[in-house]
Amino acid sequence: MSVLVTGGLGYIGSHTCVELMNAGQDVVVVDNLYNCKKSSYDRIKALVGKDFSFYECDIRDAEGLSKVFEKENITSVIHFAGLKAVGESVHKPLEYFDNNVTGTLVLLDVMRKHGCKKIVFSSSATVYGMNNVSPLTEDMEVGGVTNPYGRTKFMIECILKDLYVSDNSWSICLLRYFNPIGAHKSGTMGEDPNGIPNNLMPYITQVAIGKLDHLNVFGDDYDTPDGTGVRDYIHVVDLALG
């Protein structure tokens, strides 16, 4: 019995794969490598000391996904695959709805056809929108999202809830985390996106090693001691373990 991790070579997915295998789970990964590198596969293997199945496959490819399910004994899915940049989603809404929402629909249909009805979905705290005050709790109202990325996450949550209402033999978990940061304690694996980073920490590290020239700090009128922005983070390994 194996856990399928979609987007398993990406930042959060790769760290989750390490923790799953360290806990004795068999892991199967599908990833289209859009925003990660295939070298993540070798890094994961080196950290856990064993091999695992990897398929270069887009979750919108129903035929490709079906072949994975036919070959592997998959009993549950952790679904990380998807586009995730808020700013980019404003300029590319169709791409985000296609990749995130359509991809999830294809995945769920393939799962159902192969009798796999356990899924953990990587949602986001963005589904809470701007109408709630921190600290956020899971019983707060959701849906007041302000960008296409957040809307894709909210729409997928709605799809999963409707799916459960139609068939309560499904086991569904929604993870509404935000701002993962950090790297594996070995120093061999962290956030290493393709192209210019959309998140702060990989941008800082690329400036530090000279890959990028400088870092811009935006905003000087926030309600903070020096007027600059403040943000809370969760360590990626804590997220993977949780």
PLY file of the C-alpha trace (Angstrom):
ply
format ascii 1.0
element vertex 242
property float x
property float y
property float z
element edge 241
property int vertex1
property int vertex2
end_header
0.00 0.00 0.00
1.39 3.37 -1.06
0.73 7.06 -0.56
0.61 9.06 -3.79
2.11 12.53 -3.35
1.20 14.89 -6.18
3.76 17.65 -6.60
6.05 15.44 -4.55
9.31 16.91 -5.87
8.27 20.47 -5.02
9.17 22.38 -1.89
6.56 21.12 0.57
6.01 17.84 -1.25
9.66 16.79 -1.12
9.93 17.42 2.62
6.67 15.53 3.16
7.99 12.57 1.17
11.07 12.43 3.40
8.97 12.39 6.57
6.54 9.82 5.16
9.35 7.43 4.25
11.11 8.02 7.55
7.84 6.90 9.17
7.88 3.68 7.14
5.38 4.63 4.44
5.77 3.60 0.81
5.59 6.68 -1.40
4.75 7.24 -5.07
5.35 10.69 -6.56
3.85 12.39 -9.60
5.16 15.80 -10.63
5.32 17.66 -13.94
8.50 19.52 -12.83
6.96 22.90 -13.71
8.41 24.64 -10.67
10.94 22.17 -9.32
13.94 20.18 -10.42
14.31 16.46 -10.99
17.38 16.57 -8.74
14.91 16.67 -5.83
14.31 12.98 -6.54
17.96 12.15 -5.88
18.07 14.38 -2.79
15.07 12.62 -1.26
16.58 9.21 -1.97
19.87 10.25 -0.39
18.13 11.50 2.76
15.96 8.42 3.32
18.42 5.84 2.02
15.99 4.08 -0.30
14.33 4.39 -3.68
10.72 5.27 -4.48
8.56 5.47 -7.59
8.52 8.78 -9.48
6.42 9.54 -12.56
6.82 12.74 -14.55
3.13 13.35 -15.09
0.75 16.31 -15.10
-2.32 15.80 -12.92
-4.49 16.99 -15.82
-3.34 13.92 -17.78
-6.05 11.40 -16.92
-4.47 8.63 -18.99
-1.06 9.14 -17.43
-2.49 9.22 -13.90
-4.53 6.09 -14.57
-1.38 4.23 -15.60
0.22 5.21 -12.29
-2.76 3.85 -10.35
-2.78 0.67 -12.42
0.91 0.04 -11.76
1.08 1.05 -8.09
-1.00 -0.05 -5.10
-2.14 3.45 -4.11
-4.51 3.65 -1.15
-4.33 7.38 -0.30
-3.28 10.69 -1.85
-1.62 13.83 -0.52
-2.36 16.52 -3.09
0.22 19.32 -3.32
0.37 19.79 -7.10
-0.71 23.22 -8.30
0.34 26.74 -9.18
0.81 28.85 -6.07
1.89 32.46 -6.71
-0.75 35.02 -5.72
0.63 37.81 -7.91
1.05 35.58 -10.93
-2.50 34.30 -10.55
-3.84 37.83 -11.04
-2.15 37.98 -14.44
-2.79 34.34 -15.39
-6.18 33.41 -13.94
-7.09 30.93 -16.67
-3.85 29.02 -16.17
-4.52 28.83 -12.43
-8.09 27.60 -12.79
-7.00 25.07 -15.41
-4.04 23.72 -13.48
-5.43 23.78 -9.96
-9.17 23.17 -10.36
-9.23 21.08 -13.54
-6.21 19.12 -12.35
-7.92 18.29 -9.07
-11.10 17.19 -10.85
-9.08 14.85 -13.05
-7.22 13.48 -10.03
-10.43 12.86 -8.07
-12.06 11.11 -11.02
-9.07 8.81 -11.47
-9.00 8.10 -7.73
-12.70 7.20 -7.73
-12.34 4.89 -10.73
-9.54 3.02 -8.94
-11.29 2.78 -5.59
-8.98 5.19 -3.78
-11.04 7.49 -1.55
-8.58 8.99 0.92
-7.13 12.42 0.19
-5.30 15.16 2.06
-5.61 18.43 0.15
-3.03 21.18 0.41
-5.36 24.15 0.72
-4.33 27.55 2.06
-5.17 30.10 4.74
-6.03 32.41 1.84
-9.49 30.82 1.82
-10.29 32.88 4.95
-10.03 36.06 2.91
-9.76 39.46 4.56
-12.81 39.26 6.82
-11.35 37.27 9.73
-9.05 38.37 12.53
-6.04 36.30 13.59
-5.65 33.82 15.12
-7.64 31.95 12.48
-9.64 28.86 13.40
-11.13 26.20 11.16
-14.71 27.12 12.06
-14.35 30.68 10.75
-16.15 31.73 7.58
-14.28 31.09 4.33
-14.73 32.29 0.78
-13.89 35.98 0.92
-10.83 35.41 -1.24
-9.25 38.31 -3.12
-7.22 36.66 -5.89
-7.51 33.80 -8.41
-5.04 31.60 -6.51
-7.16 31.79 -3.37
-10.32 31.19 -5.38
-8.88 27.98 -6.81
-8.21 26.71 -3.29
-11.68 27.69 -2.11
-13.32 26.11 -5.16
-11.44 22.86 -4.60
-12.54 22.82 -0.96
-16.15 23.22 -2.14
-15.71 20.39 -4.64
-14.33 18.10 -1.94
-17.15 18.95 0.46
-19.75 18.24 -2.23
-17.98 14.99 -3.07
-18.19 13.88 0.56
-21.89 14.78 0.74
-22.51 12.61 -2.32
-20.43 9.70 -0.97
-19.39 9.70 2.69
-17.09 6.73 2.20
-14.49 9.30 1.18
-11.98 10.38 3.83
-10.98 14.00 3.17
-8.67 16.36 5.05
-8.12 20.04 4.20
-4.87 21.70 5.32
-5.15 25.50 5.54
-1.57 26.47 6.33
0.33 29.52 5.15
3.85 30.85 4.68
6.03 27.71 4.92
9.71 28.52 5.16
13.05 26.87 5.90
14.86 23.76 4.76
15.76 20.23 5.80
18.25 20.15 8.67
20.77 18.35 6.44
21.07 21.49 4.33
20.67 19.44 1.16
17.05 20.26 0.43
15.01 23.47 0.63
12.99 25.83 -1.53
14.68 25.94 -4.94
12.12 27.09 -7.54
12.67 27.40 -11.26
13.09 31.01 -12.39
12.76 34.07 -10.16
11.33 33.10 -6.74
7.87 34.27 -5.72
8.57 33.71 -2.02
10.82 35.73 0.27
13.30 33.21 1.66
14.51 31.69 -1.64
14.83 35.25 -2.96
17.01 36.19 0.01
19.21 33.13 -0.40
19.66 33.74 -4.12
20.75 37.31 -3.40
23.13 36.00 -0.72
24.89 33.66 -3.16
24.99 36.26 -5.94
22.43 34.63 -8.21
20.25 37.76 -7.93
21.56 41.32 -7.51
19.44 42.72 -4.72
16.28 42.41 -2.65
13.61 45.10 -2.65
11.77 45.75 0.62
8.33 47.14 -0.16
6.16 49.27 2.11
6.98 51.78 4.83
3.59 52.58 6.32
2.54 49.31 7.97
1.39 49.35 11.60
4.77 48.15 12.87
7.61 49.84 14.82
9.57 50.71 11.67
6.73 50.73 9.15
7.90 47.62 7.31
5.82 44.49 6.93
5.71 41.64 9.44
4.70 38.08 8.61
4.45 34.83 10.55
5.90 31.62 9.13
5.74 27.88 9.72
8.81 25.69 9.23
8.38 23.35 6.30
9.47 20.29 8.30
6.95 21.08 11.04
4.34 21.29 8.30
5.43 17.97 6.82
5.37 16.28 10.22
1.95 17.74 11.03
0 1
1 2
2 3
3 4
4 5
5 6
6 7
7 8
8 9
9 10
10 11
11 12
12 13
13 14
14 15
15 16
16 17
17 18
18 19
19 20
20 21
21 22
22 23
23 24
24 25
25 26
26 27
27 28
28 29
29 30
30 31
31 32
32 33
33 34
34 35
35 36
36 37
37 38
38 39
39 40
40 41
41 42
42 43
43 44
44 45
45 46
46 47
47 48
48 49
49 50
50 51
51 52
52 53
53 54
54 55
55 56
56 57
57 58
58 59
59 60
60 61
61 62
62 63
63 64
64 65
65 66
66 67
67 68
68 69
69 70
70 71
71 72
72 73
73 74
74 75
75 76
76 77
77 78
78 79
79 80
80 81
81 82
82 83
83 84
84 85
85 86
86 87
87 88
88 89
89 90
90 91
91 92
92 93
93 94
94 95
95 96
96 97
97 98
98 99
99 100
100 101
101 102
102 103
103 104
104 105
105 106
106 107
107 108
108 109
109 110
110 111
111 112
112 113
113 114
114 115
115 116
116 117
117 118
118 119
119 120
120 121
121 122
122 123
123 124
124 125
125 126
126 127
127 128
128 129
129 130
130 131
131 132
132 133
133 134
134 135
135 136
136 137
137 138
138 139
139 140
140 141
141 142
142 143
143 144
144 145
145 146
146 147
147 148
148 149
149 150
150 151
151 152
152 153
153 154
154 155
155 156
156 157
157 158
158 159
159 160
160 161
161 162
162 163
163 164
164 165
165 166
166 167
167 168
168 169
169 170
170 171
171 172
172 173
173 174
174 175
175 176
176 177
177 178
178 179
179 180
180 181
181 182
182 183
183 184
184 185
185 186
186 187
187 188
188 189
189 190
190 191
191 192
192 193
193 194
194 195
195 196
196 197
197 198
198 199
199 200
200 201
201 202
202 203
203 204
204 205
205 206
206 207
207 208
208 209
209 210
210 211
211 212
212 213
213 214
214 215
215 216
216 217
217 218
218 219
219 220
220 221
221 222
222 223
223 224
224 225
225 226
226 227
227 228
228 229
229 230
230 231
231 232
232 233
233 234
234 235
235 236
236 237
237 238
238 239
239 240
240 241
